[in-house]
């Protein structure tokens, strides 16, 4: 199994930037599409961004398009989410996920991902 570990979440102010990272200690996920999802209190987990295994296909939620960027460095076995111009409504637990091995797509649906991390808290104060 692929075990994922997120890091980088913290308390920031509106307008600040933050970079989340996701690694898979001891394993590689270079053949997997990678996604970021988030879940705010009392809400369902929602899609944020995804990147196909080859890096050739990316998808973003409308709410983060133009502010967030997903990237991967397979040499470092890391996927990152650069978050700029953060807003209070971005406050949530952010989860990294891996799935859809060898597919060209960048899935946006939770059940298309097979492996998940434990999440990292991002809090944006106004």
Short mmCIF file of the C-alpha atoms (twelve columns), coordinates in Angstrom:
data_MODEL
# 
_entry.id   MODEL 
# 
loop_
_atom_site.group_PDB 
_atom_site.id 
_atom_site.type_symbol 
_atom_site.label_atom_id 
_atom_site.label_alt_id 
_atom_site.label_comp_id 
_atom_site.label_asym_id 
_atom_site.label_seq_id 
_atom_site.Cartn_x 
_atom_site.Cartn_y 
_atom_site.Cartn_z 
_atom_site.pdbx_PDB_model_num 
ATOM 1   C CA . UNK A 1   0.000   0.000  0.000   1 
ATOM 2   C CA . UNK A 2   0.971   3.610  -0.514  1 
ATOM 3   C CA . UNK A 3   1.036   5.561  2.736   1 
ATOM 4   C CA . UNK A 4   0.826   9.295  2.273   1 
ATOM 5   C CA . UNK A 5   1.956   11.985 4.696   1 
ATOM 6   C CA . UNK A 6   0.934   15.631 4.380   1 
ATOM 7   C CA . UNK A 7   2.719   18.590 5.924   1 
ATOM 8   C CA . UNK A 8   2.786   22.369 5.780   1 
ATOM 9   C CA . UNK A 9   -0.569  23.312 7.229   1 
ATOM 10  C CA . UNK A 10  -0.683  26.174 9.700   1 
ATOM 11  C CA . UNK A 11  -2.531  29.299 10.802  1 
ATOM 12  C CA . UNK A 12  -2.112  32.199 8.366   1 
ATOM 13  C CA . UNK A 13  -3.800  35.503 7.587   1 
ATOM 14  C CA . UNK A 14  -6.018  36.239 4.614   1 
ATOM 15  C CA . UNK A 15  -3.893  37.081 1.586   1 
ATOM 16  C CA . UNK A 16  -0.955  34.991 2.737   1 
ATOM 17  C CA . UNK A 17  0.577   32.060 0.873   1 
ATOM 18  C CA . UNK A 18  1.199   28.529 2.040   1 
ATOM 19  C CA . UNK A 19  2.763   25.441 0.497   1 
ATOM 20  C CA . UNK A 20  1.545   21.971 1.384   1 
ATOM 21  C CA . UNK A 21  3.612   18.884 0.692   1 
ATOM 22  C CA . UNK A 22  2.759   15.210 0.410   1 
ATOM 23  C CA . UNK A 23  5.233   12.349 0.512   1 
ATOM 24  C CA . UNK A 24  5.079   8.566  0.535   1 
ATOM 25  C CA . UNK A 25  7.896   7.395  2.799   1 
ATOM 26  C CA . UNK A 26  9.609   4.342  1.427   1 
ATOM 27  C CA . UNK A 27  7.357   4.044  -1.607  1 
ATOM 28  C CA . UNK A 28  6.943   5.702  -4.978  1 
ATOM 29  C CA . UNK A 29  3.731   7.049  -6.402  1 
ATOM 30  C CA . UNK A 30  5.144   8.104  -9.776  1 
ATOM 31  C CA . UNK A 31  2.589   5.954  -11.607 1 
ATOM 32  C CA . UNK A 32  -0.391  7.459  -9.749  1 
ATOM 33  C CA . UNK A 33  -2.516  10.507 -10.310 1 
ATOM 34  C CA . UNK A 34  -2.293  12.733 -7.252  1 
ATOM 35  C CA . UNK A 35  -5.007  14.877 -5.805  1 
ATOM 36  C CA . UNK A 36  -5.650  17.356 -3.020  1 
ATOM 37  C CA . UNK A 37  -8.999  17.482 -1.277  1 
ATOM 38  C CA . UNK A 38  -10.202 19.454 1.720   1 
ATOM 39  C CA . UNK A 39  -12.847 19.140 4.359   1 
ATOM 40  C CA . UNK A 40  -14.189 21.955 6.499   1 
ATOM 41  C CA . UNK A 41  -16.104 21.292 9.731   1 
ATOM 42  C CA . UNK A 42  -19.615 20.083 9.032   1 
ATOM 43  C CA . UNK A 43  -19.002 19.798 5.306   1 
ATOM 44  C CA . UNK A 44  -18.228 16.982 2.899   1 
ATOM 45  C CA . UNK A 45  -14.770 16.401 1.553   1 
ATOM 46  C CA . UNK A 46  -14.331 18.425 -1.622  1 
ATOM 47  C CA . UNK A 47  -11.970 18.351 -4.557  1 
ATOM 48  C CA . UNK A 48  -9.246  21.000 -4.732  1 
ATOM 49  C CA . UNK A 49  -6.679  20.009 -7.368  1 
ATOM 50  C CA . UNK A 50  -5.405  16.962 -9.240  1 
ATOM 51  C CA . UNK A 51  -2.489  16.013 -11.445 1 
ATOM 52  C CA . UNK A 52  -2.225  12.971 -13.700 1 
ATOM 53  C CA . UNK A 53  0.634   10.502 -13.271 1 
ATOM 54  C CA . UNK A 54  2.486   11.976 -16.232 1 
ATOM 55  C CA . UNK A 55  1.886   15.551 -15.126 1 
ATOM 56  C CA . UNK A 56  0.244   16.310 -18.441 1 
ATOM 57  C CA . UNK A 57  -3.256  16.800 -17.101 1 
ATOM 58  C CA . UNK A 58  -4.285  19.068 -14.241 1 
ATOM 59  C CA . UNK A 59  -7.666  19.980 -12.793 1 
ATOM 60  C CA . UNK A 60  -8.666  22.628 -10.262 1 
ATOM 61  C CA . UNK A 61  -11.826 23.454 -8.397  1 
ATOM 62  C CA . UNK A 62  -13.310 26.735 -9.578  1 
ATOM 63  C CA . UNK A 63  -12.925 28.157 -6.086  1 
ATOM 64  C CA . UNK A 64  -9.113  27.837 -6.189  1 
ATOM 65  C CA . UNK A 65  -8.385  28.281 -9.891  1 
ATOM 66  C CA . UNK A 66  -5.755  30.961 -10.407 1 
ATOM 67  C CA . UNK A 67  -4.695  30.875 -6.745  1 
ATOM 68  C CA . UNK A 68  -3.562  27.274 -6.160  1 
ATOM 69  C CA . UNK A 69  -1.027  25.253 -8.127  1 
ATOM 70  C CA . UNK A 70  -0.429  21.522 -7.868  1 
ATOM 71  C CA . UNK A 71  2.927   20.085 -8.852  1 
ATOM 72  C CA . UNK A 72  4.897   16.886 -8.476  1 
ATOM 73  C CA . UNK A 73  8.563   16.002 -8.216  1 
ATOM 74  C CA . UNK A 74  8.849   12.266 -8.699  1 
ATOM 75  C CA . UNK A 75  12.589  12.360 -8.089  1 
ATOM 76  C CA . UNK A 76  11.822  13.621 -4.580  1 
ATOM 77  C CA . UNK A 77  8.649   11.542 -4.301  1 
ATOM 78  C CA . UNK A 78  6.719   14.685 -3.413  1 
ATOM 79  C CA . UNK A 79  3.509   16.375 -4.499  1 
ATOM 80  C CA . UNK A 80  2.943   19.990 -3.532  1 
ATOM 81  C CA . UNK A 81  0.053   22.408 -3.400  1 
ATOM 82  C CA . UNK A 82  1.080   26.060 -3.592  1 
ATOM 83  C CA . UNK A 83  -1.716  28.191 -2.188  1 
ATOM 84  C CA . UNK A 84  -1.662  31.953 -2.784  1 
ATOM 85  C CA . UNK A 85  -4.087  34.717 -1.850  1 
ATOM 86  C CA . UNK A 86  -5.617  32.563 0.840   1 
ATOM 87  C CA . UNK A 87  -9.126  33.333 2.024   1 
ATOM 88  C CA . UNK A 88  -10.925 32.447 5.263   1 
ATOM 89  C CA . UNK A 89  -13.125 30.057 3.257   1 
ATOM 90  C CA . UNK A 90  -10.009 28.033 2.419   1 
ATOM 91  C CA . UNK A 91  -9.894  26.940 6.052   1 
ATOM 92  C CA . UNK A 92  -10.086 23.142 6.173   1 
ATOM 93  C CA . UNK A 93  -8.178  19.955 6.685   1 
ATOM 94  C CA . UNK A 94  -6.309  19.252 3.465   1 
ATOM 95  C CA . UNK A 95  -5.813  15.673 2.303   1 
ATOM 96  C CA . UNK A 96  -3.437  14.232 -0.243  1 
ATOM 97  C CA . UNK A 97  -4.594  11.238 -2.277  1 
ATOM 98  C CA . UNK A 98  -3.191  8.841  -4.869  1 
ATOM 99  C CA . UNK A 99  -5.152  6.871  -7.455  1 
ATOM 100 C CA . UNK A 100 -5.858  6.081  -11.094 1 
ATOM 101 C CA . UNK A 101 -2.512  4.457  -11.822 1 
ATOM 102 C CA . UNK A 102 -1.265  4.862  -15.392 1 
ATOM 103 C CA . UNK A 103 -4.413  6.700  -16.478 1 
ATOM 104 C CA . UNK A 104 -4.181  9.965  -18.357 1 
ATOM 105 C CA . UNK A 105 -6.887  11.614 -16.282 1 
ATOM 106 C CA . UNK A 106 -6.642  13.801 -13.191 1 
ATOM 107 C CA . UNK A 107 -9.612  12.529 -11.167 1 
ATOM 108 C CA . UNK A 108 -11.819 14.943 -9.254  1 
ATOM 109 C CA . UNK A 109 -13.970 12.423 -7.403  1 
ATOM 110 C CA . UNK A 110 -13.118 11.020 -3.982  1 
ATOM 111 C CA . UNK A 111 -13.835 7.384  -4.819  1 
ATOM 112 C CA . UNK A 112 -11.368 7.396  -7.720  1 
ATOM 113 C CA . UNK A 113 -8.528  7.616  -5.214  1 
ATOM 114 C CA . UNK A 114 -7.196  4.555  -3.467  1 
ATOM 115 C CA . UNK A 115 -4.795  5.979  -0.898  1 
ATOM 116 C CA . UNK A 116 -5.135  8.890  1.475   1 
ATOM 117 C CA . UNK A 117 -3.069  10.753 4.000   1 
ATOM 118 C CA . UNK A 118 -4.189  11.789 7.479   1 
ATOM 119 C CA . UNK A 119 -4.589  15.438 6.554   1 
ATOM 120 C CA . UNK A 120 -3.015  18.745 7.563   1 
ATOM 121 C CA . UNK A 121 -4.939  21.672 9.047   1 
ATOM 122 C CA . UNK A 122 -4.982  24.983 7.223   1 
ATOM 123 C CA . UNK A 123 -6.585  27.895 9.035   1 
ATOM 124 C CA . UNK A 124 -6.935  31.300 7.399   1 
ATOM 125 C CA . UNK A 125 -7.888  34.175 9.668   1 
ATOM 126 C CA . UNK A 126 -9.617  37.284 8.344   1 
# 
